[in-house]
């Protein structure tokens, strides 16, 4: 693992700070919310809004985030944009 701008990397992907290396973060957009960009852990479903620093103390469970925005977890249209998002930031 290597650190890149405070993000921990494993095999070229960003490690989830919540589940401590068990999951990797991918960028996604929620089309139901006007294409809101978020980052989601593929293991624990911790999520971070686009403007929130990705740290252990700033995550929100994906289902909680969606419900706060008036969207249903089961019916939300979430488009996976991939794991290499940090390269384009």
Residue frames as qw, qx, qy, qz and C-alpha x, y, z in Angstrom:
[[0.000, 0.887, 0.461, 0.000, 0.00, 0.00, 0.00],
 [0.403, 0.108, -0.003, 0.909, 1.12, 3.52, -0.72],
 [0.008, -0.739, -0.440, 0.509, -0.20, 6.93, 0.35],
 [0.290, 0.317, 0.412, 0.803, -1.18, 9.45, -2.30],
 [0.174, -0.387, -0.061, -0.903, -2.43, 12.87, -1.13],
 [0.406, -0.194, 0.577, -0.682, -3.70, 11.32, 2.13],
 [0.890, 0.109, -0.048, -0.439, -5.49, 8.52, 0.24],
 [0.508, -0.368, 0.776, 0.069, -4.20, 5.00, 0.80],
 [0.639, 0.464, -0.405, -0.460, -3.65, 3.10, -2.43],
 [0.621, -0.187, 0.761, 0.000, -3.63, -0.64, -3.14],
 [0.507, 0.205, 0.739, 0.393, -2.94, -2.01, -6.62],
 [0.118, 0.147, 0.385, 0.904, -3.64, 1.41, -8.12],
 [0.335, -0.621, -0.550, -0.447, -7.01, 1.86, -6.42],
 [0.171, -0.497, 0.351, -0.775, -8.10, 3.97, -3.43],
 [0.365, -0.178, -0.878, 0.252, -8.65, 1.99, -0.23],
 [0.424, -0.707, -0.362, -0.435, -11.76, 2.65, 1.86],
 [0.096, 0.433, -0.567, 0.694, -10.79, 4.36, 5.11],
 [0.688, -0.331, 0.164, -0.624, -13.89, 3.02, 6.85],
 [0.985, -0.093, 0.042, -0.142, -13.36, -0.71, 6.34],
 [0.408, -0.733, 0.524, 0.144, -9.58, -0.43, 6.51],
 [0.004, 0.478, -0.795, -0.373, -8.53, -2.04, 3.27],
 [0.464, 0.200, 0.859, -0.084, -11.36, -4.52, 2.78],
 [0.467, 0.731, 0.497, -0.010, -12.97, -2.34, 0.13],
 [0.381, -0.028, 0.310, 0.871, -11.98, -0.01, -2.68],
 [0.207, 0.643, 0.309, -0.669, -13.62, 3.26, -3.68],
 [0.344, 0.331, 0.637, 0.605, -15.25, 3.81, -7.03],
 [0.142, 0.223, 0.024, -0.964, -16.71, 7.03, -8.39],
 [0.134, 0.469, 0.860, 0.148, -20.39, 6.98, -9.23],
 [0.194, -0.070, -0.062, -0.976, -23.16, 9.31, -10.26],
 [0.200, 0.411, 0.822, -0.340, -26.70, 9.15, -8.99],
 [0.042, 0.266, 0.551, 0.790, -28.87, 10.04, -11.95],
 [0.275, -0.699, -0.654, -0.086, -31.96, 10.40, -9.74],
 [0.375, -0.776, -0.201, 0.465, -30.21, 13.26, -7.96],
 [0.305, 0.942, -0.067, -0.127, -29.24, 15.33, -10.98],
 [0.806, 0.424, -0.278, 0.305, -26.11, 13.28, -11.67],
 [0.431, -0.829, 0.314, -0.170, -24.67, 13.96, -8.19],
 [0.640, 0.426, -0.603, 0.211, -21.12, 12.54, -8.01],
 [0.684, -0.617, 0.298, -0.250, -20.23, 10.39, -5.03],
 [0.329, 0.463, -0.818, 0.093, -17.54, 7.91, -4.03],
 [0.871, -0.261, 0.051, -0.412, -18.68, 4.51, -2.78],
 [0.242, -0.452, 0.857, -0.055, -16.86, 1.61, -1.12],
 [0.639, 0.138, -0.614, -0.442, -17.46, -1.62, -3.00],
 [0.396, -0.038, -0.878, 0.265, -17.42, -3.57, 0.29],
 [0.142, -0.376, -0.695, 0.597, -19.15, -1.60, 3.07],
 [0.097, 0.711, 0.547, 0.430, -21.02, 1.01, 0.96],
 [0.276, -0.656, -0.171, 0.681, -19.60, 3.95, 2.85],
 [0.436, 0.675, 0.382, 0.456, -20.03, 7.01, 0.66],
 [0.296, -0.494, -0.057, 0.815, -18.63, 10.51, 0.32],
 [0.400, 0.867, 0.274, -0.118, -20.14, 13.39, -1.62],
 [0.683, 0.549, 0.044, 0.479, -17.91, 14.95, -4.24],
 [0.092, 0.797, -0.186, 0.567, -17.00, 17.95, -2.08],
 [0.729, -0.638, 0.170, -0.182, -16.31, 16.01, 1.16],
 [0.110, 0.642, -0.756, 0.056, -12.77, 14.90, 2.07],
 [0.885, -0.031, -0.435, -0.161, -12.47, 11.12, 2.02],
 [0.041, 0.426, -0.740, 0.519, -11.64, 10.20, 5.61],
 [0.296, -0.215, -0.918, 0.152, -12.88, 7.70, 8.15],
 [0.031, -0.422, -0.588, 0.689, -14.74, 10.41, 10.09],
 [0.260, 0.350, -0.102, -0.894, -16.58, 11.90, 7.09],
 [0.134, -0.080, -0.887, -0.435, -18.35, 8.95, 5.46],
 [0.597, 0.072, 0.298, -0.741, -22.09, 8.39, 5.33],
 [0.471, 0.120, 0.873, 0.049, -23.73, 5.05, 4.64],
 [0.010, -0.054, -0.625, -0.779, -25.01, 5.03, 1.07],
 [0.187, -0.558, -0.786, -0.189, -28.57, 4.16, 2.05],
 [0.244, -0.689, -0.396, 0.556, -28.64, 7.00, 4.62],
 [0.139, -0.312, 0.283, 0.896, -27.28, 9.48, 2.08],
 [0.078, -0.237, -0.734, -0.631, -29.88, 8.48, -0.51],
 [0.230, -0.648, -0.723, 0.068, -32.76, 8.61, 1.96],
 [0.217, -0.593, -0.198, 0.749, -31.72, 12.11, 3.12],
 [0.005, 0.238, -0.430, -0.871, -31.86, 13.20, -0.52],
 [0.641, 0.292, 0.229, -0.672, -35.34, 11.69, -0.96],
 [0.581, 0.388, -0.632, -0.334, -34.19, 8.72, -2.98],
 [0.919, -0.231, 0.210, -0.241, -34.85, 5.03, -2.29],
 [0.321, -0.558, 0.740, 0.194, -31.77, 2.78, -2.05],
 [0.625, 0.158, 0.762, 0.057, -33.46, -0.08, -3.89],
 [0.535, 0.725, 0.431, 0.048, -34.68, 2.07, -6.78],
 [0.086, -0.867, 0.228, 0.434, -31.82, 4.57, -7.10],
 [0.822, 0.534, 0.039, 0.193, -30.06, 4.64, -10.43],
 [0.415, -0.785, 0.373, 0.268, -26.36, 4.61, -9.59],
 [0.787, 0.596, -0.136, 0.086, -23.88, 4.54, -12.46],
 [0.765, -0.458, 0.218, 0.398, -20.42, 3.16, -11.67],
 [0.387, 0.905, -0.172, -0.033, -17.78, 5.41, -13.24],
 [0.814, 0.340, -0.367, 0.296, -14.81, 3.28, -12.23],
 [0.762, -0.546, -0.126, 0.326, -11.93, 3.05, -9.83],
 [0.625, 0.088, 0.082, 0.771, -9.42, 5.31, -11.58],
 [0.019, -0.924, -0.335, -0.185, -11.18, 8.58, -10.70],
 [0.496, -0.773, 0.048, 0.393, -8.26, 9.91, -8.62],
 [0.592, -0.005, 0.406, 0.696, -6.08, 10.06, -11.74],
 [0.179, 0.590, 0.466, 0.634, -8.41, 12.64, -13.29],
 [0.336, -0.844, -0.384, 0.167, -8.84, 14.79, -10.18]]
